[in-house]
Amino acid sequence: MKLPKQFYYKKNRLQQLKGFYYTVQTGSVSQAAEKMGLNQSTVTLQIQSLERDLKTQLLDRTKKKIKPNQDGEIFYHMVAYYLNGIDSLYEEFLNKKTQATSNVVNIATHNIAISHLLPTYIKKFQEQYPNATIGIKNITSDEAIKRLYDDEVDFILYPDINPPSELFSQVCFAYNPVLVMHKDHPLAKKRGEIELKDISNYNTIRVEKRLITLPVFEKMFEELKFKSSINFENGNCDMVKNFVKAEIGLGFVSELCVDKDDKDLIYKKINKYFPVTEYKLVMKNGKKPSILAESFVKILVGK
């Protein structure tokens, strides 16, 4: 369909799109205006003119929060892709002009991935790019998404993360949860599958809740009244295994943390009760990554 020749705010089409984009992203016209350095009425007029030009309503306006309707959701993803691309034009131009990119790849992830997942892939990457520097940010997934938006990291890697829909995400790895116990623990000698009621008879040790956020996991803990005398803050699976090795209790960890050479510990599968943990790689949609970041991603996903 051919668009009308005369547009209100036609000379500032990019501002229109940004006003709509930030309003959907924040759920608020006032917050969108603050991000853009404009007053609220200006952003409101931009969105209204955009809806008139497109001959459709894009937003459902309620007292609590502004949300996109079906058309708005479709248009939002289109706008997000192109705005992110525009934001990266300057960097991409300089890269092409100088035929060089930054020699730094910045990654945000959590301590389990840093300790047990990344080393193998970093080694492969450094064999191909010995002069590259890798910056690793050990932060929460919420903070990682914020830094991704602010272009402080090239990509992020987290388990069971649900990033905003305008970001690109891809499942790279999947790991089963396992029960870890000392070789002399009574359950280590149990034949057949271990039932949840068996586990509830003993003290349990687990990585802090924000690192394992499966609703099913929390529900099981609550319903079966699992006993847990150790509560970690900023904990990791290596800490859990060390407490288990000291015969303080049973531990819940990812099979990513399994050390087959450690003869003091025994691991039992519990994926009958708990789903696999999926690690997702998340990047900005529409923004072309640097050559180094793109190469690292290809190594991670096996291309």
Backbone as JSON, one array per atom type, in Angstrom:
{
  "sequence": "MKLPKQFYYKKNRLQQLKGFYYTVQTGSVSQAAEKMGLNQSTVTLQIQSLERDLKTQLLDRTKKKIKPNQDGEIFYHMVAYYLNGIDSLYEEFLNKKTQATSNVVNIATHNIAISHLLPTYIKKFQEQYPNATIGIKNITSDEAIKRLYDDEVDFILYPDINPPSELFSQVCFAYNPVLVMHKDHPLAKKRGEIELKDISNYNTIRVEKRLITLPVFEKMFEELKFKSSINFENGNCDMVKNFVKAEIGLGFVSELCVDKDDKDLIYKKINKYFPVTEYKLVMKNGKKPSILAESFVKILVGK",
  "N": [[0.84, -1.19, 0.0], [0.57, 2.19, -0.88], [1.92, 4.86, 0.91], [0.51, 7.87, 2.36], [1.3, 11.09, 0.92], [1.71, 13.35, 2.43], [2.91, 13.83, 5.6], [2.44, 14.18, 9.05], [4.95, 15.32, 11.16], [6.78, 14.38, 9.36], [9.38, 15.13, 8.69], [10.76, 14.25, 10.79], [10.86, 11.45, 11.02], [12.41, 9.4, 12.12], [12.47, 10.08, 14.83], [9.81, 9.7, 15.46], [9.64, 6.88, 15.28], [11.44, 6.15, 17.26], [10.16, 7.22, 19.49], [7.86, 5.61, 19.63], [9.11, 3.08, 19.92], [10.6, 3.26, 22.4], [8.5, 3.76, 24.12], [7.03, 1.37, 24.06], [9.01, -0.32, 25.01], [9.49, 0.61, 27.64], [6.94, 0.82, 28.62], [5.76, 3.18, 29.16], [4.93, 6.52, 28.37], [6.06, 8.79, 29.5], [8.5, 7.85, 30.5], [9.68, 7.09, 28.13], [9.91, 9.58, 26.92], [11.74, 10.76, 28.65], [14.03, 9.2, 28.14], [14.55, 10.06, 25.57], [15.0, 12.72, 25.84], [12.96, 14.54, 25.56], [9.76, 16.28, 25.93], [6.76, 14.91, 27.43], [4.36, 15.34, 26.01], [5.23, 15.78, 23.4], [6.23, 13.26, 22.6], [3.89, 11.81, 22.77], [2.39, 13.01, 20.69], [4.0, 12.27, 18.55], [3.63, 9.49, 18.48], [0.87, 9.33, 18.03], [0.71, 10.55, 15.5], [2.16, 8.71, 14.03], [0.51, 6.46, 14.2], [-1.66, 7.45, 12.76], [-0.5, 7.77, 10.24], [0.07, 5.13, 9.58], [-2.41, 4.15, 9.59], [-3.6, 2.61, 11.6], [-4.19, 1.47, 14.95], [-1.65, 1.18, 17.35], [-1.05, 0.81, 20.01], [-2.3, -0.32, 23.18], [-3.83, 1.48, 25.55], [-3.76, 1.73, 28.95], [-4.51, 2.45, 32.42], [-2.49, 1.52, 34.05], [-0.25, 0.54, 32.47], [1.23, 1.0, 29.26], [0.74, -1.02, 26.48], [1.71, -2.9, 23.55], [-0.6, -3.66, 20.92], [-1.74, -6.33, 18.72], [-0.95, -5.49, 16.09], [0.85, -3.54, 16.89], [2.81, -5.05, 18.19], [3.94, -6.52, 16.08], [4.94, -4.38, 14.52], [6.7, -3.25, 16.34], [8.81, -5.14, 16.6], [9.85, -4.93, 14.05], [10.72, -2.27, 14.02], [12.56, -2.33, 16.13], [14.6, -3.93, 15.1], [15.64, -2.35, 12.98], [16.31, 0.07, 14.27], [18.29, -0.75, 16.08], [20.16, -1.47, 14.22], [20.73, 1.01, 13.05], [21.87, 2.32, 15.22], [24.29, 1.02, 15.33], [25.61, 1.82, 13.08], [27.67, 3.78, 12.99], [29.85, 2.59, 14.34], [30.18, 0.34, 12.71], [30.84, 1.51, 10.27], [33.34, 2.72, 10.86], [34.78, 0.4, 11.38], [34.79, -0.86, 8.87], [36.05, 1.11, 7.38], [38.62, 1.26, 8.42], [39.32, -1.3, 8.15], [39.48, -2.95, 10.31], [38.67, -4.32, 13.51], [37.66, -4.03, 16.95], [39.9, -5.53, 19.28], [38.86, -6.83, 21.36], [36.62, -8.99, 23.01], [33.66, -8.9, 24.7], [31.96, -10.59, 27.2], [29.09, -11.54, 29.01], [28.15, -13.52, 31.73], [27.45, -16.22, 34.08], [28.9, -17.53, 37.19], [29.08, -20.37, 37.12], [29.08, -21.08, 34.4], [31.4, -19.74, 33.69], [33.35, -21.14, 35.12], [33.04, -23.84, 34.29], [32.11, -24.12, 31.66], [32.95, -22.19, 29.68], [35.9, -22.25, 29.49], [36.92, -24.3, 27.65], [35.99, -23.41, 25.15], [37.05, -20.87, 25.02], [39.74, -21.47, 24.84], [39.85, -22.66, 22.27], [39.11, -20.43, 20.77], [41.22, -18.63, 21.29], [43.3, -19.94, 20.09], [42.8, -19.44, 17.46], [42.72, -16.68, 17.41], [45.13, -15.29, 18.69], [45.91, -12.77, 19.61], [43.75, -11.53, 20.63], [41.66, -10.12, 23.2], [39.72, -11.19, 25.93], [36.96, -10.15, 27.65], [35.33, -10.93, 30.59], [32.32, -10.81, 32.23], [31.08, -11.38, 35.33], [28.09, -11.46, 36.25], [24.62, -10.82, 37.21], [21.79, -12.04, 35.28], [19.89, -10.06, 34.72], [21.35, -7.69, 35.0], [23.16, -8.17, 32.98], [21.59, -8.07, 30.64], [20.92, -5.39, 30.67], [23.46, -4.26, 30.25], [23.95, -5.24, 27.76], [22.1, -3.85, 26.19], [23.24, -1.35, 26.52], [25.51, -1.6, 25.05], [27.81, -2.54, 26.29], [28.62, -5.11, 26.43], [29.25, -7.83, 24.13], [27.76, -10.16, 23.78], [25.56, -12.29, 25.72], [25.39, -15.09, 28.01], [23.38, -17.36, 29.48], [21.64, -19.62, 31.75], [18.31, -20.84, 31.29], [17.13, -18.34, 30.69], [14.9, -15.68, 29.94], [14.88, -13.54, 27.64], [14.07, -10.11, 26.6], [11.74, -9.8, 23.89], [12.65, -8.45, 21.65], [15.31, -8.94, 21.4], [17.85, -11.08, 20.01], [17.97, -14.57, 20.48], [19.39, -17.78, 21.19], [19.37, -21.23, 21.81], [22.13, -22.86, 23.09], [23.35, -24.85, 24.65], [22.45, -27.7, 26.66], [21.73, -29.05, 29.8], [21.37, -31.66, 32.22], [19.89, -31.63, 35.5], [21.53, -32.85, 38.44], [21.85, -35.07, 41.24], [24.15, -34.87, 43.79], [26.29, -36.75, 45.89], [28.12, -37.9, 48.78], [30.39, -40.66, 48.53], [30.01, -42.45, 50.61], [27.47, -42.01, 51.54], [24.18, -43.0, 52.59], [22.28, -43.13, 50.44], [23.88, -43.54, 48.28], [24.28, -46.19, 47.98], [21.9, -47.14, 47.24], [19.89, -49.06, 45.11], [18.63, -48.8, 41.77], [16.32, -46.16, 40.74], [16.47, -43.01, 42.41], [14.07, -41.7, 44.54], [12.09, -38.73, 45.1], [11.08, -38.6, 47.67], [12.96, -40.05, 49.03], [15.13, -38.34, 49.04], [14.16, -36.29, 50.6], [14.51, -37.1, 53.18], [16.98, -36.37, 54.04], [19.54, -33.89, 54.76], [19.87, -31.14, 52.54], [21.86, -29.41, 50.11], [22.18, -26.59, 48.12], [22.75, -24.62, 45.15], [22.41, -21.06, 45.24], [19.09, -19.6, 45.02], [18.68, -17.74, 42.9], [20.31, -18.63, 40.91], [19.37, -21.06, 40.14], [16.43, -21.14, 38.83], [14.13, -22.59, 38.37], [10.69, -23.0, 38.34], [9.45, -25.46, 38.91], [11.36, -26.75, 40.43], [11.45, -25.18, 42.76], [8.86, -25.6, 43.68], [8.85, -28.36, 44.27], [10.71, -28.43, 46.36], [9.33, -27.03, 48.3], [6.88, -28.46, 48.65], [7.7, -31.04, 49.41], [9.09, -30.48, 51.62], [11.94, -30.26, 51.82], [14.91, -30.49, 53.64], [17.21, -27.98, 54.38], [20.12, -26.83, 55.52], [22.08, -25.13, 54.81], [22.52, -22.05, 53.36], [23.36, -20.36, 50.53], [24.84, -17.29, 49.46], [25.71, -15.72, 46.55], [26.77, -18.17, 45.71], [28.19, -21.22, 44.27], [28.4, -24.18, 42.16], [30.74, -25.56, 42.78], [31.23, -24.93, 45.43], [29.04, -26.18, 46.59], [29.65, -28.87, 46.04], [31.98, -29.19, 47.55], [30.97, -28.99, 50.15], [29.34, -31.23, 50.17], [31.28, -33.17, 49.88], [32.43, -32.98, 52.34], [30.61, -34.35, 53.77], [28.23, -33.13, 54.63], [25.74, -32.99, 53.54], [23.31, -33.7, 50.9], [23.62, -32.65, 47.45], [22.34, -30.39, 44.94], [23.1, -29.95, 41.66], [24.18, -28.85, 38.37], [24.72, -31.1, 35.62], [26.78, -30.14, 34.2], [28.69, -29.47, 36.02], [29.85, -31.81, 36.84], [32.51, -33.79, 37.95], [34.28, -36.29, 36.84], [36.6, -37.44, 37.69], [36.75, -37.17, 40.38], [36.71, -39.2, 42.96], [35.43, -39.29, 45.38], [32.87, -38.48, 45.22], [29.51, -39.15, 44.17], [27.21, -39.19, 41.49], [23.79, -38.84, 40.75], [21.19, -39.18, 38.41], [18.42, -36.98, 38.09], [16.59, -36.15, 36.3], [14.13, -37.13, 35.81], [12.39, -35.83, 37.36], [13.01, -33.12, 37.18], [13.31, -30.6, 34.67], [15.58, -30.19, 31.83], [18.33, -27.86, 31.91], [18.61, -25.08, 29.94], [21.02, -23.33, 28.17], [21.14, -20.12, 26.92], [22.29, -18.1, 24.27], [22.45, -14.66, 23.91], [21.94, -11.81, 21.93], [22.07, -8.45, 20.53], [19.48, -7.71, 18.35], [19.65, -7.06, 14.9], [21.94, -5.57, 15.08], [25.12, -5.68, 13.78], [27.57, -7.91, 14.81], [31.02, -7.55, 15.97], [33.85, -8.76, 14.09], [35.42, -10.47, 15.64], [33.69, -11.09, 17.81], [31.63, -12.36, 16.42], [33.01, -14.57, 15.45], [33.63, -15.88, 17.84], [31.07, -16.57, 18.7], [30.34, -18.38, 16.69], [32.07, -20.47, 17.28], [31.03, -21.23, 19.75], [28.44, -22.15, 19.08], [29.05, -24.16, 17.42], [29.62, -23.91, 14.67]],
  "CA": [[0.0, 0.0, 0.0], [1.33, 3.41, -0.95], [1.63, 5.73, 2.05], [0.16, 9.25, 1.99], [2.46, 11.94, 0.65], [1.87, 14.33, 3.49], [2.99, 13.23, 6.93], [2.72, 15.01, 10.21], [6.26, 14.9, 11.69], [7.49, 13.64, 8.32], [10.8, 15.46, 8.72], [11.38, 13.62, 11.96], [10.33, 10.09, 11.04], [13.21, 8.59, 13.04], [12.02, 10.4, 16.19], [8.53, 8.98, 15.6], [9.9, 5.46, 15.52], [12.08, 6.04, 18.57], [9.13, 7.46, 20.5], [7.06, 4.39, 19.72], [9.99, 1.99, 20.4], [10.89, 3.43, 23.83], [7.24, 3.66, 24.86], [6.75, -0.06, 24.21], [10.08, -0.91, 25.82], [9.34, 1.02, 29.04], [5.54, 0.78, 29.03], [5.39, 4.5, 29.67], [5.29, 7.64, 27.5], [6.93, 9.69, 30.24], [9.84, 7.26, 30.54], [10.2, 7.19, 26.76], [10.29, 10.99, 26.73], [12.96, 10.97, 29.43], [15.13, 8.58, 27.4], [14.8, 10.81, 24.34], [15.27, 14.12, 26.15], [11.83, 15.33, 25.07], [8.66, 16.31, 26.88], [5.81, 13.82, 27.24], [3.37, 15.67, 24.98], [5.86, 15.62, 22.09], [6.27, 11.84, 22.29], [2.49, 11.42, 22.54], [2.04, 13.47, 19.35], [4.75, 11.44, 17.6], [2.98, 8.17, 18.38], [-0.43, 9.54, 17.4], [0.91, 10.79, 14.07], [2.61, 7.44, 13.45], [-0.69, 5.63, 14.05], [-2.45, 7.99, 11.66], [0.19, 7.47, 8.99], [-0.05, 3.69, 9.32], [-3.85, 3.87, 9.56], [-3.92, 1.55, 12.55], [-3.78, 1.71, 16.33], [-0.51, 0.33, 17.69], [-0.91, 0.64, 21.45], [-3.44, -0.38, 24.08], [-3.52, 2.39, 26.65], [-4.47, 1.5, 30.21], [-4.03, 3.32, 33.49], [-1.28, 0.98, 34.65], [0.88, 0.43, 31.57], [0.93, 0.98, 27.83], [1.22, -2.25, 25.86], [1.39, -2.97, 22.12], [-1.6, -4.65, 20.49], [-1.16, -7.27, 17.75], [-0.23, -4.72, 15.08], [1.96, -2.87, 17.56], [3.85, -6.05, 18.46], [4.6, -6.77, 14.78], [5.69, -3.19, 14.13], [7.76, -3.05, 17.33], [9.95, -5.99, 16.24], [10.45, -4.36, 12.83], [11.41, -1.04, 14.42], [13.71, -2.7, 16.96], [15.66, -4.44, 14.23], [16.26, -1.26, 12.23], [16.92, 1.05, 15.18], [19.55, -1.31, 16.55], [21.08, -1.39, 13.09], [21.13, 2.42, 12.92], [22.76, 2.62, 16.34], [25.6, 0.41, 15.12], [26.17, 2.28, 11.81], [28.92, 4.5, 13.2], [30.89, 1.6, 14.65], [30.39, -0.52, 11.54], [31.54, 2.31, 9.27], [34.74, 2.82, 11.25], [35.4, -0.91, 11.21], [35.04, -1.1, 7.45], [36.97, 2.13, 6.88], [39.98, 0.94, 8.86], [39.52, -2.74, 7.93], [39.87, -3.56, 11.6], [37.68, -4.25, 14.58], [38.25, -4.09, 18.29], [40.5, -6.84, 19.58], [38.28, -7.26, 22.63], [35.27, -9.57, 23.02], [33.11, -8.8, 26.05], [30.93, -11.6, 27.44], [28.48, -11.56, 30.34], [27.6, -14.83, 32.07], [27.5, -16.42, 35.53], [30.13, -18.21, 37.61], [29.12, -21.79, 36.73], [29.53, -21.12, 33.01], [32.79, -19.28, 33.66], [34.23, -22.19, 35.65], [32.88, -25.19, 33.72], [31.67, -24.15, 30.27], [33.7, -21.33, 28.77], [37.34, -22.49, 29.24], [37.19, -25.09, 26.44], [35.71, -22.6, 23.96], [38.02, -19.77, 25.01], [41.0, -22.02, 24.33], [39.71, -22.78, 20.8], [39.08, -19.08, 20.21], [42.54, -18.02, 21.37], [44.16, -20.6, 19.11], [42.55, -18.77, 16.18], [42.95, -15.24, 17.57], [46.03, -15.2, 19.85], [46.09, -11.39, 20.07], [42.47, -11.02, 21.13], [41.43, -10.06, 24.65], [38.34, -11.57, 26.28], [36.47, -9.58, 28.9], [34.25, -11.76, 31.12], [31.58, -10.14, 33.3], [30.36, -12.32, 36.19], [27.0, -10.63, 36.76], [23.29, -11.42, 37.08], [21.24, -11.95, 33.93], [19.23, -8.76, 34.57], [22.4, -6.7, 34.77], [23.76, -8.5, 31.68], [20.7, -7.54, 29.6], [21.08, -3.92, 30.69], [24.75, -3.93, 29.62], [23.83, -5.56, 26.33], [21.42, -2.69, 25.6], [24.17, -0.22, 26.57], [26.67, -1.95, 24.22], [28.99, -2.8, 27.11], [29.02, -6.49, 26.15], [28.9, -8.26, 22.78], [26.67, -11.12, 23.93], [25.44, -12.84, 27.07], [25.14, -16.53, 28.01], [22.79, -17.69, 30.78], [20.69, -20.72, 31.74], [16.89, -20.59, 31.52], [16.88, -16.9, 30.63], [13.84, -15.26, 29.02], [15.21, -12.16, 27.29], [13.03, -9.36, 25.87], [11.48, -10.4, 22.58], [13.34, -7.78, 20.53], [16.69, -9.44, 21.35], [18.05, -12.39, 19.39], [18.45, -15.58, 21.43], [19.54, -19.12, 20.62], [19.81, -22.25, 22.77], [23.45, -23.41, 22.69], [23.69, -26.03, 25.43], [21.41, -28.19, 27.56], [22.31, -29.93, 30.82], [20.44, -32.21, 33.19], [20.23, -31.46, 36.92], [21.93, -34.11, 39.06], [22.0, -35.12, 42.7], [25.51, -35.27, 44.12], [26.39, -37.24, 47.26], [29.4, -38.53, 49.14], [30.36, -42.09, 48.21], [29.58, -43.22, 51.79], [26.11, -41.63, 51.92], [23.26, -44.14, 52.47], [21.63, -43.19, 49.13], [24.85, -43.95, 47.26], [24.19, -47.65, 47.84], [20.54, -47.49, 46.83], [19.77, -49.55, 43.74], [17.5, -48.24, 41.03], [16.16, -44.72, 40.76], [16.25, -42.34, 43.69], [12.81, -40.98, 44.55], [12.16, -37.46, 45.82], [10.82, -38.84, 49.09], [14.23, -40.51, 49.6], [15.96, -37.15, 49.23], [13.6, -35.44, 51.66], [14.93, -37.61, 54.5], [18.33, -35.93, 54.35], [19.85, -32.47, 54.57], [20.25, -30.83, 51.15], [22.64, -28.19, 49.86], [21.9, -26.2, 46.74], [23.19, -23.3, 44.71], [21.39, -20.07, 45.6], [17.88, -19.64, 44.21], [18.71, -16.93, 41.68], [21.08, -19.33, 39.9], [18.48, -22.13, 39.65], [15.15, -20.46, 38.98], [13.06, -23.41, 37.83], [9.52, -23.04, 39.21], [9.21, -26.84, 39.34], [12.34, -27.03, 41.47], [11.0, -24.51, 43.98], [7.63, -26.25, 44.13], [9.24, -29.63, 44.88], [11.37, -28.12, 47.63], [8.32, -26.58, 49.24], [5.9, -29.51, 48.91], [8.31, -32.19, 50.09], [9.74, -29.98, 52.82], [13.36, -30.61, 51.82], [15.68, -29.82, 54.7], [18.41, -27.33, 53.88], [20.73, -26.07, 56.61], [23.09, -24.24, 54.24], [21.98, -21.1, 52.38], [24.45, -19.62, 49.91], [24.68, -16.05, 48.73], [26.81, -15.76, 45.57], [27.36, -19.5, 45.74], [28.34, -21.91, 42.99], [28.33, -25.64, 42.32], [31.96, -26.06, 43.41], [31.01, -24.8, 46.87], [28.11, -27.25, 46.96], [30.37, -30.15, 46.0], [32.91, -29.24, 48.68], [30.18, -29.29, 51.35], [28.93, -32.63, 50.04], [32.48, -33.97, 50.13], [32.62, -32.95, 53.79], [29.51, -35.17, 54.29], [27.26, -32.27, 55.3], [24.42, -33.25, 52.98], [23.19, -33.96, 49.45], [23.66, -31.42, 46.69], [21.71, -30.29, 43.62], [23.94, -29.18, 40.74], [24.02, -29.19, 36.95], [25.7, -32.09, 35.16], [27.92, -29.37, 33.71], [29.67, -29.39, 37.1], [30.3, -33.15, 37.22], [33.94, -34.1, 37.8], [34.34, -37.76, 36.86], [37.85, -37.87, 38.34], [36.61, -37.07, 41.83], [36.23, -40.51, 43.4], [34.7, -39.18, 46.65], [31.49, -38.06, 44.96], [28.68, -39.95, 43.26], [26.15, -38.38, 40.89], [22.59, -39.58, 40.34], [20.31, -38.38, 37.56], [17.08, -36.67, 38.64], [15.83, -35.48, 35.24], [12.77, -37.65, 35.82], [11.58, -34.86, 38.11], [13.35, -31.75, 36.84], [13.66, -30.45, 33.25], [16.96, -29.81, 31.53], [18.65, -26.44, 31.95], [19.07, -24.65, 28.61], [21.82, -22.11, 28.1], [20.84, -19.32, 25.74], [23.15, -17.0, 23.86], [21.58, -13.53, 23.59], [22.61, -10.68, 21.29], [21.2, -7.42, 19.99], [18.95, -8.02, 17.02], [19.82, -5.97, 13.94], [23.28, -5.01, 15.2], [26.14, -6.61, 13.29], [28.65, -8.04, 15.79], [32.37, -7.43, 15.45], [34.35, -10.01, 13.5], [35.87, -11.35, 16.73], [32.51, -11.58, 18.54], [30.95, -13.29, 15.53], [33.83, -15.78, 15.42], [33.46, -16.57, 19.12], [29.72, -17.15, 18.7], [30.37, -19.55, 15.81], [32.73, -21.54, 18.03], [30.09, -21.67, 20.79], [27.3, -22.88, 18.52], [29.56, -25.3, 16.66], [29.59, -23.68, 13.22]],
  "C": [[0.88, 1.24, 0.0], [0.93, 4.34, 0.19], [1.28, 7.13, 1.57], [1.4, 10.1, 1.8], [2.74, 12.9, 1.79], [1.85, 13.64, 4.86], [3.19, 14.32, 7.97], [4.0, 14.46, 10.83], [7.08, 14.16, 10.63], [9.0, 13.9, 8.37], [11.52, 14.8, 9.89], [10.88, 12.19, 12.12], [11.09, 9.22, 12.03], [12.78, 8.83, 14.48], [10.68, 9.73, 16.47], [8.76, 7.53, 16.02], [10.53, 5.25, 16.9], [11.07, 6.26, 19.69], [8.26, 6.24, 20.72], [7.87, 3.26, 20.37], [10.21, 2.08, 21.91], [9.62, 3.36, 24.68], [6.87, 2.2, 25.09], [7.76, -0.69, 25.16], [9.89, -0.6, 27.31], [7.92, 0.89, 29.55], [5.02, 2.12, 29.51], [5.83, 5.59, 28.7], [6.26, 8.57, 28.21], [8.35, 9.16, 30.32], [10.49, 7.29, 29.17], [10.69, 8.61, 26.49], [11.6, 11.3, 27.45], [14.18, 10.39, 28.72], [15.54, 9.42, 26.19], [15.13, 12.27, 24.58], [14.19, 15.05, 25.64], [10.77, 15.43, 26.16], [7.61, 15.26, 26.49], [4.82, 14.1, 26.12], [3.93, 15.5, 23.57], [5.86, 14.16, 21.66], [4.86, 11.32, 22.01], [2.05, 11.8, 21.13], [2.76, 12.64, 18.28], [4.06, 10.1, 17.38], [1.62, 8.3, 17.68], [-0.29, 9.75, 15.9], [1.36, 9.52, 13.36], [1.42, 6.52, 13.22], [-1.58, 6.13, 12.92], [-1.82, 7.64, 10.32], [0.04, 6.01, 8.59], [-1.5, 3.23, 9.24], [-4.22, 2.66, 10.42], [-3.49, 1.98, 13.95], [-2.7, 0.71, 16.69], [-0.46, -0.02, 19.18], [-2.26, 0.52, 22.14], [-3.08, 0.44, 25.31], [-4.39, 2.1, 27.84], [-3.88, 2.43, 31.26], [-2.68, 2.84, 34.03], [-0.08, 1.04, 33.7], [0.41, 0.43, 30.12], [1.54, -0.27, 27.22], [0.89, -2.26, 24.38], [0.28, -3.97, 21.86], [-0.95, -5.55, 19.43], [-0.37, -6.55, 16.66], [1.0, -4.06, 15.68], [3.12, -3.81, 17.84], [4.65, -6.34, 17.18], [5.51, -5.59, 14.41], [6.87, -2.95, 15.07], [9.01, -3.87, 16.98], [10.64, -5.47, 14.98], [11.28, -3.13, 13.18], [12.67, -1.36, 15.21], [14.88, -3.14, 16.1], [16.39, -3.28, 13.54], [16.91, -0.21, 13.13], [18.25, 0.53, 15.73], [20.6, -1.26, 15.45], [21.61, 0.02, 12.9], [22.13, 2.79, 14.01], [24.17, 2.08, 16.11], [26.28, 0.9, 13.83], [27.54, 2.93, 11.98], [30.07, 3.53, 13.43], [31.22, 0.75, 13.43], [31.16, 0.23, 10.45], [33.03, 2.42, 9.59], [35.48, 1.5, 11.07], [35.75, -1.18, 9.75], [36.08, -0.14, 6.9], [38.42, 1.77, 7.22], [40.33, -0.52, 8.63], [40.0, -3.44, 9.2], [38.73, -3.44, 12.57], [38.4, -4.27, 15.92], [38.82, -5.48, 18.54], [39.98, -7.39, 20.91], [36.88, -7.84, 22.4], [34.78, -9.55, 24.46], [31.9, -9.72, 26.2], [30.39, -11.43, 28.86], [27.87, -12.94, 30.57], [27.67, -15.0, 33.58], [28.64, -17.38, 35.87], [30.21, -19.68, 37.22], [29.61, -21.93, 35.29], [31.0, -20.71, 32.89], [33.74, -20.41, 34.08], [34.2, -23.47, 34.82], [32.54, -25.24, 32.23], [32.61, -23.41, 29.33], [35.16, -21.73, 28.5], [37.66, -23.25, 27.96], [37.03, -24.24, 25.18], [36.66, -21.41, 23.87], [39.36, -20.25, 24.47], [40.96, -22.14, 22.8], [39.77, -21.41, 20.14], [40.48, -18.47, 20.2], [43.55, -18.7, 20.44], [44.01, -19.95, 17.74], [42.91, -17.28, 16.23], [43.84, -15.0, 18.8], [46.19, -13.79, 20.41], [44.81, -10.78, 20.64], [42.42, -11.05, 22.66], [39.96, -10.38, 24.92], [37.99, -10.98, 27.64], [35.26, -10.38, 29.37], [33.61, -11.07, 32.32], [30.76, -11.17, 34.08], [29.25, -11.55, 36.9], [25.67, -11.37, 36.6], [22.76, -11.23, 35.67], [20.54, -10.61, 33.69], [20.24, -7.67, 34.27], [23.04, -6.91, 33.39], [22.91, -7.94, 30.54], [20.83, -6.02, 29.52], [22.38, -3.53, 29.98], [24.75, -4.25, 28.13], [23.16, -4.4, 25.59], [22.37, -1.49, 25.51], [25.45, -0.47, 25.78], [27.95, -2.13, 25.03], [29.48, -4.24, 26.97], [28.55, -6.87, 24.75], [27.75, -9.27, 22.79], [26.67, -11.63, 25.36], [25.05, -14.32, 26.97], [24.66, -16.94, 29.39], [21.82, -18.87, 30.66], [19.27, -20.24, 32.01], [16.54, -19.1, 31.58], [15.77, -16.63, 29.62], [14.06, -13.8, 28.65], [14.04, -11.44, 26.63], [12.93, -9.83, 24.43], [12.22, -9.72, 21.44], [14.82, -8.18, 20.43], [16.74, -10.79, 20.66], [18.56, -13.36, 20.44], [18.47, -16.95, 20.75], [20.03, -20.07, 21.71], [21.11, -22.88, 22.25], [23.77, -24.72, 23.39], [22.5, -26.42, 26.3], [22.03, -29.21, 28.51], [21.24, -30.4, 31.79], [20.86, -31.83, 34.61], [20.6, -32.82, 37.51], [22.0, -33.94, 40.57], [23.4, -35.62, 43.0], [25.58, -35.65, 45.6], [27.78, -37.82, 47.51], [29.28, -40.04, 48.89], [29.89, -42.95, 49.38], [28.17, -42.86, 52.26], [25.18, -42.83, 51.72], [22.6, -44.26, 51.09], [22.58, -43.63, 48.01], [24.76, -45.45, 46.99], [22.81, -48.1, 47.38], [20.51, -47.93, 45.38], [18.53, -48.96, 43.07], [17.44, -46.73, 41.18], [15.94, -44.19, 42.16], [14.97, -41.51, 43.58], [12.97, -39.69, 45.36], [11.92, -37.65, 47.31], [12.08, -39.35, 49.79], [15.11, -39.31, 49.94], [15.48, -36.34, 50.42], [13.97, -35.91, 53.06], [16.29, -37.07, 54.94], [18.49, -34.42, 54.12], [20.32, -32.24, 53.13], [20.99, -29.49, 51.08], [22.43, -27.84, 48.4], [22.51, -24.83, 46.44], [22.06, -22.32, 44.99], [20.26, -20.0, 44.57], [18.0, -18.88, 42.9], [19.54, -17.58, 40.58], [20.33, -20.55, 39.37], [17.06, -21.63, 39.87], [14.0, -21.25, 38.39], [11.87, -23.44, 38.79], [9.24, -24.44, 39.75], [10.12, -27.19, 40.5], [11.88, -26.43, 42.81], [9.76, -25.19, 44.56], [7.93, -27.56, 44.84], [9.85, -29.42, 46.27], [10.33, -27.81, 48.7], [7.37, -27.71, 49.64], [6.48, -30.67, 49.72], [9.08, -31.81, 51.34], [11.2, -30.46, 52.91], [14.07, -29.81, 52.9], [16.95, -29.25, 54.1], [18.99, -26.43, 54.96], [21.79, -25.1, 56.11], [22.43, -23.36, 53.18], [23.11, -20.25, 51.83], [23.98, -18.26, 49.39], [25.92, -15.92, 47.84], [27.54, -17.1, 45.61], [27.53, -20.07, 44.34], [28.4, -23.41, 43.24], [29.6, -26.23, 42.95], [31.86, -25.97, 44.93], [30.11, -25.93, 47.36], [28.84, -28.58, 47.04], [31.35, -30.29, 47.17], [32.2, -29.54, 49.99], [29.71, -30.74, 51.34], [30.11, -33.55, 50.36], [32.79, -34.03, 51.62], [31.51, -33.69, 54.52], [28.51, -34.35, 55.12], [25.85, -32.49, 54.76], [24.49, -33.62, 51.51], [23.18, -32.63, 48.71], [22.92, -31.51, 45.37], [22.59, -29.41, 42.75], [23.58, -29.55, 39.31], [25.06, -30.24, 36.57], [26.91, -31.42, 34.51], [29.05, -29.36, 34.74], [30.25, -30.75, 37.51], [31.8, -33.32, 36.94], [34.1, -35.62, 37.95], [35.61, -38.29, 37.54], [37.78, -37.8, 39.86], [35.94, -38.34, 42.35], [35.44, -40.45, 44.71], [33.22, -38.87, 46.44], [30.81, -38.98, 43.95], [27.53, -39.07, 42.78], [25.0, -39.26, 40.42], [21.69, -38.66, 39.51], [18.95, -38.17, 38.23], [16.23, -35.97, 37.59], [14.42, -36.06, 35.06], [11.83, -36.62, 36.46], [11.81, -33.41, 37.67], [13.76, -31.65, 35.37], [15.12, -30.05, 33.06], [17.11, -28.29, 31.65], [19.24, -26.05, 30.6], [19.83, -23.34, 28.71], [21.51, -21.39, 26.79], [21.9, -18.24, 25.53], [22.24, -15.87, 23.4], [22.41, -12.38, 23.04], [21.58, -9.63, 20.87], [20.75, -7.81, 18.59], [19.13, -6.82, 16.1], [21.18, -5.32, 14.01], [24.3, -6.04, 14.75], [27.26, -6.7, 14.32], [30.01, -7.83, 15.15], [32.81, -8.79, 14.9], [34.77, -10.99, 14.6], [34.68, -11.93, 17.49], [31.76, -12.62, 17.72], [31.7, -14.63, 15.47], [33.68, -16.58, 16.71], [32.11, -17.26, 19.18], [29.69, -18.41, 17.84], [31.04, -20.74, 16.49], [31.78, -22.11, 19.09], [28.98, -22.55, 20.23], [27.73, -24.01, 17.59], [29.51, -25.14, 15.17], [31.01, -23.45, 12.7]]
}
